[in-house]
């Protein structure tokens, strides 16, 4: 059973900590308690930590630049337990309407892994730091400034 853990805003990790990564192929409209409803991306991530491993579900609300992190509540100690939690997490996000794809983290070149760590919202400590969100915010500021200058000219 996966439940929202408000303490998490992102899952910053090193390449060695990532055990598994699954990405959504679509962006269905979801409603998360306490968050603005809208299109979302889903990520299922298996991470190694100091006290075992855990599987997390990260839902990124694209338009709001916000997220929700779901945890299973248990630390897995074996590969079988990790696969079991992964399957549960995939079932959970698929029940929300997501179509998931295994990124095959371990088979991907280190350069691609590094790129994902720098660009996928799941690996940012705060969703507002995601490059795409920062670019949208800057674009909005520029449009507002340009519009203000245009209107001030009259």
N, CA, C and O atoms as a GROMACS GRO file, in nm:
protein
  616
    1UNK      N    1   0.085  -0.119   0.000
    1UNK     CA    2   0.000   0.000   0.000
    1UNK      C    3   0.089   0.124   0.000
    1UNK      O    4   0.177   0.138   0.085
    2UNK      N    5   0.066   0.212  -0.093
    2UNK     CA    6   0.145   0.334  -0.104
    2UNK      C    7   0.063   0.451  -0.052
    2UNK      O    8  -0.054   0.467  -0.085
    3UNK      N    9   0.129   0.534   0.031
    3UNK     CA   10   0.064   0.652   0.087
    3UNK      C   11   0.154   0.773   0.066
    3UNK      O   12   0.276   0.761   0.059
    4UNK      N   13   0.091   0.890   0.057
    4UNK     CA   14   0.167   1.014   0.039
    4UNK      C   15   0.249   1.042   0.165
    4UNK      O   16   0.200   1.030   0.278
    5UNK      N   17   0.373   1.081   0.142
    5UNK     CA   18   0.460   1.124   0.252
    5UNK      C   19   0.499   1.268   0.222
    5UNK      O   20   0.582   1.294   0.135
    6UNK      N   21   0.439   1.362   0.293
    6UNK     CA   22   0.458   1.505   0.270
    6UNK      C   23   0.601   1.552   0.296
    6UNK      O   24   0.638   1.662   0.254
    7UNK      N   25   0.680   1.471   0.365
    7UNK     CA   26   0.819   1.511   0.392
    7UNK      C   27   0.903   1.514   0.266
    7UNK      O   28   1.004   1.585   0.260
    8UNK      N   29   0.863   1.438   0.166
    8UNK     CA   30   0.939   1.432   0.041
    8UNK      C   31   0.886   1.532  -0.060
    8UNK      O   32   0.766   1.544  -0.080
    9UNK      N   33   0.978   1.602  -0.124
    9UNK     CA   34   0.945   1.691  -0.236
    9UNK      C   35   1.016   1.644  -0.362
    9UNK      O   36   0.983   1.687  -0.472
   10UNK      N   37   1.110   1.558  -0.346
   10UNK     CA   38   1.186   1.502  -0.456
   10UNK      C   39   1.274   1.391  -0.403
   10UNK      O   40   1.282   1.368  -0.283
   11UNK      N   41   1.340   1.323  -0.494
   11UNK     CA   42   1.423   1.210  -0.456
   11UNK      C   43   1.563   1.226  -0.515
   11UNK      O   44   1.603   1.146  -0.601
   12UNK      N   45   1.637   1.326  -0.470
   12UNK     CA   46   1.773   1.342  -0.522
   12UNK      C   47   1.854   1.216  -0.492
   12UNK      O   48   1.850   1.164  -0.381
   13UNK      N   49   1.926   1.169  -0.591
   13UNK     CA   50   2.002   1.045  -0.574
   13UNK      C   51   2.126   1.047  -0.661
   13UNK      O   52   2.134   1.123  -0.758
   14UNK      N   53   2.219   0.965  -0.625
   14UNK     CA   54   2.336   0.945  -0.711
   14UNK      C   55   2.307   0.827  -0.803
   14UNK      O   56   2.213   0.750  -0.781
   15UNK      N   57   2.387   0.814  -0.904
   15UNK     CA   58   2.371   0.705  -1.000
   15UNK      C   59   2.373   0.569  -0.930
   15UNK      O   60   2.296   0.480  -0.965
   16UNK      N   61   2.461   0.552  -0.831
   16UNK     CA   62   2.476   0.425  -0.761
   16UNK      C   63   2.357   0.392  -0.671
   16UNK      O   64   2.333   0.275  -0.640
   17UNK      N   65   2.282   0.493  -0.629
   17UNK     CA   66   2.168   0.469  -0.542
   17UNK      C   67   2.045   0.422  -0.617
   17UNK      O   68   1.957   0.358  -0.558
   18UNK      N   69   2.036   0.452  -0.746
   18UNK     CA   70   1.918   0.416  -0.824
   18UNK      C   71   1.926   0.269  -0.862
   18UNK      O   72   2.020   0.224  -0.927
   19UNK      N   73   1.825   0.195  -0.821
   19UNK     CA   74   1.818   0.052  -0.852
   19UNK      C   75   1.725   0.023  -0.968
   19UNK      O   76   1.745  -0.072  -1.043
   20UNK      N   77   1.621   0.106  -0.981
   20UNK     CA   78   1.522   0.087  -1.087
   20UNK      C   79   1.456   0.220  -1.118
   20UNK      O   80   1.441   0.306  -1.031
   21UNK      N   81   1.416   0.236  -1.243
   21UNK     CA   82   1.345   0.358  -1.284
   21UNK      C   83   1.242   0.321  -1.389
   21UNK      O   84   1.273   0.258  -1.491
   22UNK      N   85   1.119   0.360  -1.363
   22UNK     CA   86   1.009   0.343  -1.459
   22UNK      C   87   0.950   0.481  -1.484
   22UNK      O   88   0.932   0.559  -1.390
   23UNK      N   89   0.919   0.511  -1.610
   23UNK     CA   90   0.868   0.642  -1.650
   23UNK      C   91   0.731   0.626  -1.714
   23UNK      O   92   0.704   0.526  -1.780
   24UNK      N   93   0.645   0.725  -1.695
   24UNK     CA   94   0.515   0.720  -1.762
   24UNK      C   95   0.530   0.763  -1.907
   24UNK      O   96   0.608   0.852  -1.940
   25UNK      N   97   0.454   0.698  -1.992
   25UNK     CA   98   0.453   0.731  -2.134
   25UNK      C   99   0.345   0.834  -2.166
   25UNK      O  100   0.344   0.891  -2.275
   26UNK      N  101   0.256   0.856  -2.073
   26UNK     CA  102   0.147   0.951  -2.094
   26UNK      C  103   0.136   1.045  -1.975
   26UNK      O  104   0.205   1.026  -1.874
   27UNK      N  105   0.052   1.145  -1.986
   27UNK     CA  106   0.032   1.241  -1.878
   27UNK      C  107  -0.118   1.257  -1.851
   27UNK      O  108  -0.178   1.358  -1.889
   28UNK      N  109  -0.179   1.158  -1.787
   28UNK     CA  110  -0.322   1.169  -1.758
   28UNK      C  111  -0.351   1.278  -1.655
   28UNK      O  112  -0.263   1.319  -1.579
   29UNK      N  113  -0.473   1.322  -1.654
   29UNK     CA  114  -0.521   1.422  -1.557
   29UNK      C  115  -0.546   1.349  -1.425
   29UNK      O  116  -0.624   1.253  -1.421
   30UNK      N  117  -0.482   1.393  -1.318
   30UNK     CA  118  -0.501   1.328  -1.189
   30UNK      C  119  -0.536   1.433  -1.083
   30UNK      O  120  -0.499   1.550  -1.094
   31UNK      N  121  -0.607   1.388  -0.983
   31UNK     CA  122  -0.640   1.471  -0.868
   31UNK      C  123  -0.575   1.408  -0.746
   31UNK      O  124  -0.606   1.294  -0.709
   32UNK      N  125  -0.485   1.481  -0.684
   32UNK     CA  126  -0.413   1.435  -0.566
   32UNK      C  127  -0.462   1.520  -0.449
   32UNK      O  128  -0.466   1.642  -0.458
   33UNK      N  129  -0.499   1.456  -0.339
   33UNK     CA  130  -0.550   1.533  -0.224
   33UNK      C  131  -0.454   1.647  -0.184
   33UNK      O  132  -0.335   1.625  -0.163
   34UNK      N  133  -0.510   1.766  -0.173
   34UNK     CA  134  -0.432   1.881  -0.130
   34UNK      C  135  -0.350   1.947  -0.239
   34UNK      O  136  -0.275   2.041  -0.211
   35UNK      N  137  -0.362   1.900  -0.363
   35UNK     CA  138  -0.284   1.954  -0.475
   35UNK      C  139  -0.378   1.999  -0.585
   35UNK      O  140  -0.494   1.957  -0.591
   36UNK      N  141  -0.328   2.084  -0.672
   36UNK     CA  142  -0.405   2.129  -0.788
   36UNK      C  143  -0.414   2.015  -0.888
   36UNK      O  144  -0.311   1.959  -0.928
   37UNK      N  145  -0.534   1.978  -0.929
   37UNK     CA  146  -0.553   1.870  -1.026
   37UNK      C  147  -0.500   1.913  -1.162
   37UNK      O  148  -0.504   2.031  -1.196
   38UNK      N  149  -0.451   1.817  -1.237
   38UNK     CA  150  -0.401   1.847  -1.371
   38UNK      C  151  -0.322   1.731  -1.427
   38UNK      O  152  -0.312   1.625  -1.366
   39UNK      N  153  -0.263   1.752  -1.545
   39UNK     CA  154  -0.184   1.646  -1.606
   39UNK      C  155  -0.060   1.616  -1.521
   39UNK      O  156  -0.001   1.706  -1.461
   40UNK      N  157  -0.023   1.490  -1.518
   40UNK     CA  158   0.090   1.449  -1.435
   40UNK      C  159   0.176   1.346  -1.506
   40UNK      O  160   0.131   1.275  -1.596
   41UNK      N  161   0.300   1.340  -1.464
   41UNK     CA  162   0.393   1.236  -1.506
   41UNK      C  163   0.415   1.147  -1.383
   41UNK      O  164   0.413   1.195  -1.270
   42UNK      N  165   0.436   1.018  -1.408
   42UNK     CA  166   0.463   0.926  -1.297
   42UNK      C  167   0.602   0.866  -1.312
   42UNK      O  168   0.648   0.839  -1.423
   43UNK      N  169   0.665   0.846  -1.199
   43UNK     CA  170   0.796   0.782  -1.193
   43UNK      C  171   0.790   0.680  -1.080
   43UNK      O  172   0.743   0.712  -0.970
   44UNK      N  173   0.837   0.560  -1.105
   44UNK     CA  174   0.854   0.460  -1.001
   44UNK      C  175   1.004   0.439  -0.989
   44UNK      O  176   1.071   0.403  -1.086
   45UNK      N  177   1.056   0.462  -0.869
   45UNK     CA  178   1.201   0.459  -0.849
   45UNK      C  179   1.235   0.367  -0.733
   45UNK      O  180   1.176   0.376  -0.625
   46UNK      N  181   1.330   0.279  -0.757
   46UNK     CA  182   1.386   0.198  -0.651
   46UNK      C  183   1.518   0.261  -0.611
   46UNK      O  184   1.606   0.280  -0.695
   47UNK      N  185   1.534   0.293  -0.482
   47UNK     CA  186   1.654   0.360  -0.435
   47UNK      C  187   1.719   0.281  -0.321
   47UNK      O  188   1.651   0.225  -0.235
   48UNK      N  189   1.850   0.278  -0.324
   48UNK     CA  190   1.929   0.216  -0.217
   48UNK      C  191   1.966   0.325  -0.117
   48UNK      O  192   2.011   0.434  -0.155
   49UNK      N  193   1.948   0.294   0.009
   49UNK     CA  194   1.986   0.388   0.114
   49UNK      C  195   2.071   0.318   0.218
   49UNK      O  196   2.112   0.204   0.199
   50UNK      N  197   2.098   0.386   0.327
   50UNK     CA  198   2.182   0.333   0.432
   50UNK      C  199   2.121   0.215   0.507
   50UNK      O  200   2.194   0.133   0.564
   51UNK      N  201   1.988   0.205   0.506
   51UNK     CA  202   1.921   0.099   0.581
   51UNK      C  203   1.841   0.008   0.490
   51UNK      O  204   1.732  -0.036   0.527
   52UNK      N  205   1.893  -0.021   0.374
   52UNK     CA  206   1.821  -0.106   0.279
   52UNK      C  207   1.778  -0.026   0.158
   52UNK      O  208   1.838   0.076   0.123
   53UNK      N  209   1.674  -0.073   0.095
   53UNK     CA  210   1.624  -0.008  -0.026
   53UNK      C  211   1.476   0.021  -0.010
   53UNK      O  212   1.409  -0.036   0.076
   54UNK      N  213   1.426   0.109  -0.094
   54UNK     CA  214   1.285   0.142  -0.092
   54UNK      C  215   1.237   0.175  -0.231
   54UNK      O  216   1.314   0.213  -0.319
   55UNK      N  217   1.107   0.158  -0.250
   55UNK     CA  218   1.044   0.192  -0.378
   55UNK      C  219   0.954   0.311  -0.354
   55UNK      O  220   0.876   0.314  -0.258
   56UNK      N  221   0.965   0.410  -0.442
   56UNK     CA  222   0.888   0.533  -0.431
   56UNK      C  223   0.808   0.555  -0.558
   56UNK      O  224   0.851   0.519  -0.668
   57UNK      N  225   0.691   0.615  -0.543
   57UNK     CA  226   0.611   0.661  -0.656
   57UNK      C  227   0.614   0.813  -0.650
   57UNK      O  228   0.576   0.872  -0.549
   58UNK      N  229   0.658   0.874  -0.757
   58UNK     CA  230   0.668   1.020  -0.765
   58UNK      C  231   0.574   1.066  -0.874
   58UNK      O  232   0.591   1.029  -0.991
   59UNK      N  233   0.475   1.147  -0.838
   59UNK     CA  234   0.384   1.205  -0.936
   59UNK      C  235   0.418   1.352  -0.950
   59UNK      O  236   0.415   1.428  -0.853
   60UNK      N  237   0.449   1.391  -1.071
   60UNK     CA  238   0.487   1.530  -1.100
   60UNK      C  239   0.372   1.598  -1.170
   60UNK      O  240   0.335   1.560  -1.281
   61UNK      N  241   0.315   1.700  -1.106
   61UNK     CA  242   0.205   1.777  -1.162
   61UNK      C  243   0.263   1.883  -1.254
   61UNK      O  244   0.316   1.985  -1.209
   62UNK      N  245   0.254   1.858  -1.382
   62UNK     CA  246   0.323   1.936  -1.484
   62UNK      C  247   0.287   2.084  -1.478
   62UNK      O  248   0.376   2.169  -1.469
   63UNK      N  249   0.159   2.116  -1.484
   63UNK     CA  250   0.118   2.257  -1.491
   63UNK      C  251   0.142   2.331  -1.360
   63UNK      O  252   0.176   2.450  -1.360
   64UNK      N  253   0.126   2.263  -1.249
   64UNK     CA  254   0.142   2.327  -1.118
   64UNK      C  255   0.288   2.332  -1.074
   64UNK      O  256   0.323   2.408  -0.984
   65UNK      N  257   0.374   2.253  -1.138
   65UNK     CA  258   0.514   2.247  -1.094
   65UNK      C  259   0.523   2.194  -0.952
   65UNK      O  260   0.607   2.239  -0.873
   66UNK      N  261   0.436   2.101  -0.919
   66UNK     CA  262   0.429   2.045  -0.784
   66UNK      C  263   0.442   1.894  -0.793
   66UNK      O  264   0.444   1.838  -0.903
   67UNK      N  265   0.449   1.828  -0.679
   67UNK     CA  266   0.464   1.683  -0.681
   67UNK      C  267   0.396   1.620  -0.561
   67UNK      O  268   0.357   1.688  -0.466
   68UNK      N  269   0.384   1.489  -0.568
   68UNK     CA  270   0.341   1.407  -0.455
   68UNK      C  271   0.428   1.282  -0.457
   68UNK      O  272   0.445   1.219  -0.561
   69UNK      N  273   0.482   1.249  -0.342
   69UNK     CA  274   0.568   1.131  -0.330
   69UNK      C  275   0.496   1.029  -0.243
   69UNK      O  276   0.457   1.058  -0.130
   70UNK      N  277   0.480   0.911  -0.298
   70UNK     CA  278   0.415   0.801  -0.227
   70UNK      C  279   0.523   0.700  -0.187
   70UNK      O  280   0.614   0.671  -0.263
   71UNK      N  281   0.510   0.649  -0.067
   71UNK     CA  282   0.605   0.550  -0.017
   71UNK      C  283   0.530   0.424   0.024
   71UNK      O  284   0.411   0.428   0.057
   72UNK      N  285   0.601   0.313   0.022
   72UNK     CA  286   0.540   0.186   0.060
   72UNK      C  287   0.545   0.166   0.211
   72UNK      O  288   0.466   0.089   0.267
   73UNK      N  289   0.637   0.234   0.276
   73UNK     CA  290   0.646   0.223   0.420
   73UNK      C  291   0.735   0.112   0.470
   73UNK      O  292   0.748   0.092   0.591
   74UNK      N  293   0.798   0.039   0.380
   74UNK     CA  294   0.889  -0.066   0.426
   74UNK      C  295   1.021  -0.056   0.354
   74UNK      O  296   1.028  -0.012   0.239
   75UNK      N  297   1.125  -0.096   0.422
   75UNK     CA  298   1.259  -0.105   0.362
   75UNK      C  299   1.278  -0.248   0.318
   75UNK      O  300   1.263  -0.341   0.397
   76UNK      N  301   1.312  -0.266   0.192
   76UNK     CA  302   1.331  -0.401   0.140
   76UNK      C  303   1.476  -0.443   0.158
   76UNK      O  304   1.568  -0.360   0.150
   77UNK      N  305   1.496  -0.569   0.182
   77UNK     CA  306   1.630  -0.621   0.208
   77UNK      C  307   1.678  -0.717   0.099
   77UNK      O  308   1.797  -0.751   0.094
   78UNK      N  309   1.588  -0.762   0.012
   78UNK     CA  310   1.628  -0.857  -0.091
   78UNK      C  311   1.578  -0.812  -0.228
   78UNK      O  312   1.490  -0.727  -0.239
   79UNK      N  313   1.636  -0.871  -0.331
   79UNK     CA  314   1.595  -0.839  -0.468
   79UNK      C  315   1.449  -0.880  -0.491
   79UNK      O  316   1.377  -0.813  -0.564
   80UNK      N  317   1.407  -0.990  -0.430
   80UNK     CA  318   1.268  -1.035  -0.446
   80UNK      C  319   1.170  -0.935  -0.385
   80UNK      O  320   1.066  -0.905  -0.443
   81UNK      N  321   1.204  -0.883  -0.268
   81UNK     CA  322   1.118  -0.783  -0.204
   81UNK      C  323   1.114  -0.655  -0.286
   81UNK      O  324   1.009  -0.590  -0.295
   82UNK      N  325   1.227  -0.618  -0.346
   82UNK     CA  326   1.231  -0.499  -0.431
   82UNK      C  327   1.139  -0.517  -0.550
   82UNK      O  328   1.061  -0.428  -0.583
   83UNK      N  329   1.148  -0.632  -0.617
   83UNK     CA  330   1.061  -0.659  -0.733
   83UNK      C  331   0.914  -0.659  -0.692
   83UNK      O  332   0.829  -0.611  -0.767
   84UNK      N  333   0.885  -0.713  -0.575
   84UNK     CA  334   0.747  -0.716  -0.526
   84UNK      C  335   0.694  -0.574  -0.505
   84UNK      O  336   0.583  -0.542  -0.548
   85UNK      N  337   0.774  -0.489  -0.440
   85UNK     CA  338   0.733  -0.350  -0.420
   85UNK      C  339   0.724  -0.274  -0.552
   85UNK      O  340   0.634  -0.191  -0.570
   86UNK      N  341   0.814  -0.302  -0.643
   86UNK     CA  342   0.808  -0.240  -0.776
   86UNK      C  343   0.678  -0.276  -0.846
   86UNK      O  344   0.611  -0.189  -0.902
   87UNK      N  345   0.642  -0.404  -0.842
   87UNK     CA  346   0.518  -0.450  -0.905
   87UNK      C  347   0.397  -0.382  -0.841
   87UNK      O  348   0.304  -0.342  -0.911
   88UNK      N  349   0.398  -0.370  -0.708
   88UNK     CA  350   0.288  -0.301  -0.638
   88UNK      C  351   0.281  -0.155  -0.681
   88UNK      O  352   0.172  -0.102  -0.704
   89UNK      N  353   0.396  -0.090  -0.691
   89UNK     CA  354   0.399   0.051  -0.731
   89UNK      C  355   0.349   0.069  -0.874
   89UNK      O  356   0.273   0.161  -0.903
   90UNK      N  357   0.391  -0.020  -0.962
   90UNK     CA  358   0.345  -0.013  -1.101
   90UNK      C  359   0.195  -0.035  -1.110
   90UNK      O  360   0.126   0.033  -1.186
   91UNK      N  361   0.144  -0.129  -1.033
   91UNK     CA  362  -0.001  -0.152  -1.030
   91UNK      C  363  -0.075  -0.029  -0.980
   91UNK      O  364  -0.181   0.006  -1.031
   92UNK      N  365  -0.018   0.037  -0.879
   92UNK     CA  366  -0.078   0.158  -0.824
   92UNK      C  367  -0.087   0.269  -0.928
   92UNK      O  368  -0.195   0.326  -0.948
   93UNK      N  369   0.023   0.301  -0.996
   93UNK     CA  370   0.019   0.411  -1.093
   93UNK      C  371  -0.062   0.374  -1.216
   93UNK      O  372  -0.126   0.460  -1.277
   94UNK      N  373  -0.061   0.247  -1.254
   94UNK     CA  374  -0.143   0.206  -1.368
   94UNK      C  375  -0.291   0.218  -1.334
   94UNK      O  376  -0.372   0.246  -1.423
   95UNK      N  377  -0.328   0.198  -1.207
   95UNK     CA  378  -0.468   0.216  -1.166
   95UNK      C  379  -0.511   0.362  -1.174
   95UNK      O  380  -0.630   0.392  -1.179
   96UNK      N  381  -0.413   0.453  -1.174
   96UNK     CA  382  -0.441   0.596  -1.188
   96UNK      C  383  -0.448   0.639  -1.334
   96UNK      O  384  -0.481   0.754  -1.363
   97UNK      N  385  -0.418   0.547  -1.426
   97UNK     CA  386  -0.427   0.578  -1.568
   97UNK      C  387  -0.294   0.596  -1.638
   97UNK      O  388  -0.291   0.634  -1.755
   98UNK      N  389  -0.184   0.571  -1.570
   98UNK     CA  390  -0.053   0.586  -1.630
   98UNK      C  391  -0.013   0.460  -1.706
   98UNK      O  392  -0.040   0.348  -1.661
   99UNK      N  393   0.051   0.479  -1.819
   99UNK     CA  394   0.114   0.369  -1.893
   99UNK      C  395   0.263   0.383  -1.868
   99UNK      O  396   0.324   0.485  -1.900
  100UNK      N  397   0.322   0.279  -1.810
  100UNK     CA  398   0.460   0.288  -1.763
  100UNK      C  399   0.557   0.212  -1.854
  100UNK      O  400   0.521   0.114  -1.919
  101UNK      N  401   0.680   0.261  -1.855
  101UNK     CA  402   0.788   0.199  -1.933
  101UNK      C  403   0.909   0.183  -1.842
  101UNK      O  404   0.945   0.275  -1.768
  102UNK      N  405   0.971   0.066  -1.848
  102UNK     CA  406   1.093   0.041  -1.771
  102UNK      C  407   1.209   0.108  -1.842
  102UNK      O  408   1.235   0.079  -1.959
  103UNK      N  409   1.279   0.197  -1.773
  103UNK     CA  410   1.392   0.268  -1.834
  103UNK      C  411   1.518   0.182  -1.839
  103UNK      O  412   1.618   0.221  -1.898
  104UNK      N  413   1.514   0.064  -1.777
  104UNK     CA  414   1.630  -0.027  -1.775
  104UNK      C  415   1.754   0.046  -1.727
  104UNK      O  416   1.857   0.049  -1.795
  105UNK      N  417   1.744   0.104  -1.609
  105UNK     CA  418   1.849   0.188  -1.553
  105UNK      C  419   1.987   0.125  -1.561
  105UNK      O  420   2.083   0.189  -1.603
  106UNK      N  421   1.997   0.000  -1.522
  106UNK     CA  422   2.129  -0.065  -1.516
  106UNK      C  423   2.190  -0.091  -1.653
  106UNK      O  424   2.312  -0.103  -1.665
  107UNK      N  425   2.107  -0.099  -1.755
  107UNK     CA  426   2.158  -0.128  -1.890
  107UNK      C  427   2.192  -0.001  -1.968
  107UNK      O  428   2.253  -0.007  -2.075
  108UNK      N  429   2.152   0.114  -1.915
  108UNK     CA  430   2.173   0.242  -1.985
  108UNK      C  431   2.314   0.293  -1.956
  108UNK      O  432   2.368   0.274  -1.847
  109UNK      N  433   2.371   0.358  -2.055
  109UNK     CA  434   2.507   0.414  -2.041
  109UNK      C  435   2.510   0.517  -1.927
  109UNK      O  436   2.412   0.588  -1.905
  110UNK      N  437   2.622   0.526  -1.856
  110UNK     CA  438   2.635   0.623  -1.746
  110UNK      C  439   2.606   0.767  -1.790
  110UNK      O  440   2.552   0.845  -1.711
  111UNK      N  441   2.641   0.804  -1.912
  111UNK     CA  442   2.613   0.940  -1.960
  111UNK      C  443   2.462   0.967  -1.964
  111UNK      O  444   2.418   1.076  -1.928
  112UNK      N  445   2.384   0.868  -2.006
  112UNK     CA  446   2.239   0.883  -2.010
  112UNK      C  447   2.183   0.888  -1.868
  112UNK      O  448   2.091   0.965  -1.840
  113UNK      N  449   2.238   0.807  -1.779
  113UNK     CA  450   2.194   0.811  -1.640
  113UNK      C  451   2.219   0.950  -1.580
  113UNK      O  452   2.132   1.005  -1.512
  114UNK      N  453   2.337   1.005  -1.605
  114UNK     CA  454   2.369   1.139  -1.555
  114UNK      C  455   2.273   1.243  -1.611
  114UNK      O  456   2.230   1.334  -1.540
  115UNK      N  457   2.238   1.229  -1.738
  115UNK     CA  458   2.143   1.322  -1.800
  115UNK      C  459   2.007   1.315  -1.732
  115UNK      O  460   1.946   1.418  -1.704
  116UNK      N  461   1.960   1.194  -1.704
  116UNK     CA  462   1.832   1.178  -1.634
  116UNK      C  463   1.838   1.238  -1.494
  116UNK      O  464   1.742   1.302  -1.451
  117UNK      N  465   1.948   1.219  -1.425
  117UNK     CA  466   1.961   1.275  -1.290
  117UNK      C  467   1.956   1.427  -1.291
  117UNK      O  468   1.916   1.489  -1.193
  118UNK      N  469   1.995   1.488  -1.403
  118UNK     CA  470   1.996   1.634  -1.415
  118UNK      C  471   1.867   1.692  -1.472
  118UNK      O  472   1.844   1.812  -1.462
  119UNK      N  473   1.782   1.608  -1.533
  119UNK     CA  474   1.665   1.662  -1.603
  119UNK      C  475   1.530   1.610  -1.557
  119UNK      O  476   1.431   1.682  -1.568
  120UNK      N  477   1.523   1.488  -1.506
  120UNK     CA  478   1.392   1.434  -1.465
  120UNK      C  479   1.350   1.496  -1.332
  120UNK      O  480   1.429   1.501  -1.238
  121UNK      N  481   1.225   1.541  -1.323
  121UNK     CA  482   1.179   1.608  -1.201
  121UNK      C  483   1.193   1.523  -1.075
  121UNK      O  484   1.213   1.577  -0.966
  122UNK      N  485   1.182   1.394  -1.087
  122UNK     CA  486   1.188   1.305  -0.971
  122UNK      C  487   1.319   1.319  -0.894
  122UNK      O  488   1.321   1.296  -0.773
  123UNK      N  489   1.427   1.356  -0.961
  123UNK     CA  490   1.558   1.362  -0.896
  123UNK      C  491   1.594   1.501  -0.842
  123UNK      O  492   1.707   1.522  -0.797
  124UNK      N  493   1.500   1.594  -0.847
  124UNK     CA  494   1.524   1.728  -0.793
  124UNK      C  495   1.471   1.736  -0.651
  124UNK      O  496   1.366   1.681  -0.620
  125UNK      N  497   1.544   1.806  -0.567
  125UNK     CA  498   1.504   1.820  -0.427
  125UNK      C  499   1.372   1.896  -0.414
  125UNK      O  500   1.294   1.872  -0.322
  126UNK      N  501   1.348   1.987  -0.505
  126UNK     CA  502   1.229   2.071  -0.503
  126UNK      C  503   1.176   2.083  -0.646
  126UNK      O  504   1.254   2.114  -0.736
  127UNK      N  505   1.046   2.059  -0.670
  127UNK     CA  506   0.994   2.064  -0.807
  127UNK      C  507   1.012   2.199  -0.877
  127UNK      O  508   1.021   2.204  -1.000
  128UNK      N  509   1.019   2.307  -0.802
  128UNK     CA  510   1.036   2.438  -0.865
  128UNK      C  511   1.176   2.456  -0.922
  128UNK      O  512   1.200   2.552  -0.996
  129UNK      N  513   1.268   2.366  -0.890
  129UNK     CA  514   1.404   2.374  -0.943
  129UNK      C  515   1.421   2.298  -1.075
  129UNK      O  516   1.528   2.304  -1.136
  130UNK      N  517   1.318   2.228  -1.119
  130UNK     CA  518   1.324   2.155  -1.245
  130UNK      C  519   1.346   2.255  -1.358
  130UNK      O  520   1.274   2.354  -1.365
  131UNK      N  521   1.443   2.232  -1.446
  131UNK     CA  522   1.473   2.328  -1.552
  131UNK      C  523   1.352   2.373  -1.633
  131UNK      O  524   1.340   2.492  -1.664
  132UNK      N  525   1.262   2.283  -1.667
  132UNK     CA  526   1.144   2.321  -1.745
  132UNK      C  527   1.054   2.415  -1.667
  132UNK      O  528   0.996   2.507  -1.725
  133UNK      N  529   1.040   2.395  -1.537
  133UNK     CA  530   0.957   2.482  -1.454
  133UNK      C  531   1.021   2.620  -1.443
  133UNK      O  532   0.953   2.722  -1.452
  134UNK      N  533   1.153   2.622  -1.422
  134UNK     CA  534   1.224   2.750  -1.414
  134UNK      C  535   1.212   2.826  -1.546
  134UNK      O  536   1.196   2.948  -1.545
  135UNK      N  537   1.220   2.756  -1.658
  135UNK     CA  538   1.209   2.820  -1.789
  135UNK      C  539   1.069   2.878  -1.809
  135UNK      O  540   1.054   2.989  -1.861
  136UNK      N  541   0.964   2.803  -1.767
  136UNK     CA  542   0.827   2.854  -1.779
  136UNK      C  543   0.807   2.978  -1.693
  136UNK      O  544   0.744   3.074  -1.736
  137UNK      N  545   0.861   2.976  -1.572
  137UNK     CA  546   0.848   3.092  -1.482
  137UNK      C  547   0.917   3.213  -1.542
  137UNK      O  548   0.863   3.324  -1.538
  138UNK      N  549   1.035   3.194  -1.598
  138UNK     CA  550   1.109   3.304  -1.662
  138UNK      C  551   1.032   3.357  -1.784
  138UNK      O  552   1.025   3.478  -1.807
  139UNK      N  553   0.974   3.265  -1.860
  139UNK     CA  554   0.895   3.305  -1.977
  139UNK      C  555   0.776   3.389  -1.935
  139UNK      O  556   0.746   3.491  -1.998
  140UNK      N  557   0.707   3.348  -1.828
  140UNK     CA  558   0.592   3.425  -1.778
  140UNK      C  559   0.635   3.564  -1.733
  140UNK      O  560   0.566   3.663  -1.761
  141UNK      N  561   0.749   3.572  -1.663
  141UNK     CA  562   0.799   3.703  -1.621
  141UNK      C  563   0.829   3.791  -1.742
  141UNK      O  564   0.796   3.910  -1.742
  142UNK      N  565   0.892   3.733  -1.844
  142UNK     CA  566   0.925   3.809  -1.964
  142UNK      C  567   0.800   3.858  -2.036
  142UNK      O  568   0.796   3.971  -2.083
  143UNK      N  569   0.698   3.773  -2.045
  143UNK     CA  570   0.573   3.814  -2.109
  143UNK      C  571   0.507   3.926  -2.030
  143UNK      O  572   0.459   4.023  -2.089
  144UNK      N  573   0.504   3.913  -1.898
  144UNK     CA  574   0.444   4.017  -1.814
  144UNK      C  575   0.520   4.148  -1.828
  144UNK      O  576   0.459   4.254  -1.835
  145UNK      N  577   0.653   4.142  -1.830
  145UNK     CA  578   0.734   4.263  -1.845
  145UNK      C  579   0.710   4.327  -1.980
  145UNK      O  580   0.694   4.449  -1.989
  146UNK      N  581   0.707   4.247  -2.086
  146UNK     CA  582   0.684   4.299  -2.220
  146UNK      C  583   0.545   4.361  -2.231
  146UNK      O  584   0.529   4.470  -2.288
  147UNK      N  585   0.446   4.293  -2.177
  147UNK     CA  586   0.309   4.346  -2.180
  147UNK      C  587   0.300   4.477  -2.101
  147UNK      O  588   0.235   4.572  -2.143
  148UNK      N  589   0.366   4.479  -1.985
  148UNK     CA  590   0.367   4.602  -1.904
  148UNK      C  591   0.430   4.718  -1.980
  148UNK      O  592   0.379   4.830  -1.977
  149UNK      N  593   0.540   4.691  -2.047
  149UNK     CA  594   0.607   4.798  -2.126
  149UNK      C  595   0.518   4.842  -2.242
  149UNK      O  596   0.511   4.961  -2.273
  150UNK      N  597   0.452   4.747  -2.304
  150UNK     CA  598   0.365   4.778  -2.416
  150UNK      C  599   0.250   4.868  -2.371
  150UNK      O  600   0.220   4.969  -2.435
  151UNK      N  601   0.187   4.832  -2.259
  151UNK     CA  602   0.075   4.911  -2.209
  151UNK      C  603   0.121   5.047  -2.156
  151UNK      O  604   0.047   5.145  -2.166
  152UNK      N  605   0.241   5.053  -2.101
  152UNK     CA  606   0.293   5.180  -2.050
  152UNK      C  607   0.323   5.277  -2.165
  152UNK      O  608   0.325   5.398  -2.145
  153UNK      N  609   0.347   5.224  -2.284
  153UNK     CA  610   0.378   5.309  -2.398
  153UNK      C  611   0.253   5.387  -2.442
  153UNK      O  612   0.266   5.488  -2.512
  154UNK      N  613   0.136   5.342  -2.403
  154UNK     CA  614   0.014   5.414  -2.440
  154UNK      C  615  -0.016   5.511  -2.335
  154UNK      O  616  -0.115   5.584  -2.344
   0.00000   0.00000   0.00000
